[in-house]
Amino acid sequence: MPGWLVALFAVASGMTVANLYYAQPLLSSLRDVFHVGTAAAGGLITLTQVGYVLGMLFLVPLGDRLEKRGLISVLLTVTTLALVAAGLATNFPMLLIASLISGGTSVVAQILIPFAASLAPDHARGRIVGRVMSGLLTGILLSRTLSSLVSDLAGWRVVYLGSAVLMALLDLA
């Protein structure tokens, strides 16, 4: 498995899993913009994670039955559309639905990791899976910081719209 492909899998894993965490530092802004209470705003985080669990249960197993590249492309396309909807949300229910969908389709990393393992030669499998996992963990760690920084500089909508652009670029890769 070429090094550039391992790097692409690692970056893609980190970028897709980051979608699950972008809203966390944005809650007070979202609460104010949509005039919802703290508990309702916190429900956004919960619903995103519920979407992720549903994706893990129903979409990840498709990676064993369908061609992985095609499945990943479909998931990235739906994630892109959901993130655009989140970034353009005019009301809180629209943001909730978009977050549920983006959470559900942000399971790409859970398909990429076994995909990388299947492409790796036996002698390098552990190292390659470790690098892809490092990308995933880096995405989790950096997502909140980047979300907060981008939101402070350009507004919360740019967080979602920027991520949509990144998902579209990944889909083209």
C-alpha positions in Angstrom: 0.0 0.0 0.0 1.7 3.3 -1.1 2.5 5.9 1.5 0.3 8.5 -0.1 -2.7 6.2 0.2 -2.0 5.6 3.8 -1.8 9.3 4.4 -5.0 9.9 2.5 -6.8 7.3 4.6 -5.5 8.9 7.8 -6.5 12.4 6.7 -9.9 11.2 5.6 -10.5 9.3 8.9 -9.6 12.4 10.9 -11.6 14.8 8.8 -14.8 12.7 8.8 -14.7 11.9 12.5 -14.2 15.6 13.3 -17.7 16.2 12.0 -19.0 14.6 15.2 -17.3 17.2 17.4 -17.5 20.5 15.7 -20.7 21.6 17.5 -19.4 21.2 21.0 -17.6 24.6 21.3 -20.4 26.2 19.3 -23.2 25.5 21.7 -23.5 28.9 23.2 -23.5 30.6 19.8 -26.1 28.2 18.5 -28.2 28.6 21.6 -28.2 32.4 21.0 -28.7 32.3 17.3 -31.6 29.9 17.4 -33.1 31.1 20.7 -33.1 27.7 22.3 -32.3 26.7 25.9 -29.1 25.1 27.0 -30.6 21.6 27.2 -32.0 21.9 23.7 -28.6 23.1 22.4 -27.0 20.2 24.1 -29.4 17.9 22.4 -27.5 18.7 19.2 -24.5 16.9 20.5 -26.6 13.9 21.6 -28.4 13.7 18.3 -25.1 13.8 16.3 -23.8 10.9 18.4 -27.1 9.0 18.0 -26.7 9.4 14.2 -23.1 8.0 14.6 -24.4 5.0 16.5 -27.1 4.4 13.9 -24.4 4.6 11.2 -22.2 2.2 13.0 -25.1 -0.3 13.3 -26.5 0.0 9.8 -24.0 1.5 7.5 -20.6 0.2 8.6 -21.7 -3.5 8.1 -22.4 -2.6 4.4 -18.6 -2.3 4.1 -18.5 -6.1 4.3 -21.1 -6.5 1.5 -20.6 -3.6 -0.9 -17.6 -2.3 -2.7 -15.9 -0.1 -0.2 -14.8 2.8 -2.5 -18.3 3.2 -3.8 -19.8 3.1 -0.3 -17.3 5.7 1.0 -18.1 8.0 -1.9 -21.9 7.8 -1.2 -21.3 8.5 2.5 -19.0 11.4 1.7 -21.6 12.8 -0.7 -24.4 12.6 1.9 -22.2 14.0 4.6 -21.3 16.9 2.3 -25.0 17.6 1.7 -25.9 17.3 5.4 -23.1 19.7 6.4 -24.3 22.2 3.8 -27.8 22.0 5.2 -26.3 22.5 8.7 -24.4 25.5 7.6 -27.4 27.0 5.9 -29.9 26.0 8.7 -32.5 28.7 9.2 -34.0 27.0 12.3 -32.9 24.7 15.0 -34.9 21.6 13.9 -33.2 21.8 10.5 -29.8 21.9 12.2 -30.8 18.9 14.4 -31.8 16.9 11.3 -28.7 17.8 9.4 -26.5 16.9 12.4 -28.3 13.5 12.8 -27.6 12.7 9.2 -24.0 14.0 9.2 -23.4 12.0 12.4 -24.8 8.9 10.7 -22.7 9.2 7.6 -19.5 10.3 9.3 -18.7 6.6 9.9 -16.3 6.6 6.9 -13.3 6.1 9.3 -14.9 2.9 10.5 -14.9 1.6 6.9 -11.4 3.0 6.0 -9.6 1.3 8.9 -10.6 -2.3 7.8 -10.2 -1.3 4.2 -6.6 -0.2 4.9 -6.0 -3.5 6.8 -7.2 -5.4 3.8 -5.0 -3.5 1.4 -1.8 -3.7 3.6 0.7 -6.4 3.2 1.0 -8.8 6.2 4.3 -7.4 7.3 3.1 -3.8 7.4 -0.6 -4.2 8.5 -0.1 -3.1 12.1 1.9 0.0 11.1 -0.6 1.0 8.4 -3.7 0.5 10.6 -1.8 2.5 13.4 -1.3 5.4 11.0 -4.9 5.5 9.9 -6.0 5.3 13.6 -3.6 8.2 14.4 -5.4 10.2 11.8 -8.7 9.4 13.4 -7.6 10.3 16.9 -6.0 13.5 15.6 -9.3 14.5 14.0 -11.1 14.0 17.3 -8.5 16.1 19.2 -8.2 18.9 16.7 -11.9 19.2 15.8 -13.0 21.2 18.8 -10.1 23.6 18.6 -10.5 24.2 14.9 -14.2 24.6 15.3 -13.8 27.2 18.0 -11.1 29.1 16.1 -13.0 29.2 12.8 -16.2 30.2 14.5 -14.4 33.1 16.3 -12.9 34.3 13.0 -15.7 33.7 10.6 -18.8 32.5 12.3 -20.3 29.1 13.2 -21.8 28.6 9.7 -18.3 28.6 8.1 -17.4 25.6 10.4 -20.1 23.5 8.7 -19.7 24.9 5.2 -15.9 24.6 5.4 -16.2 21.0 6.5 -18.7 20.4 3.6 -16.0 21.6 1.1 -13.4 19.3 2.7 -15.8 16.3 2.5 -16.4 17.1 -1.2 -12.7 17.3 -1.9 -12.2 14.0 -0.1 -14.9 12.5 -2.3 -13.0 13.6 -5.4 -9.7 12.1 -4.1 
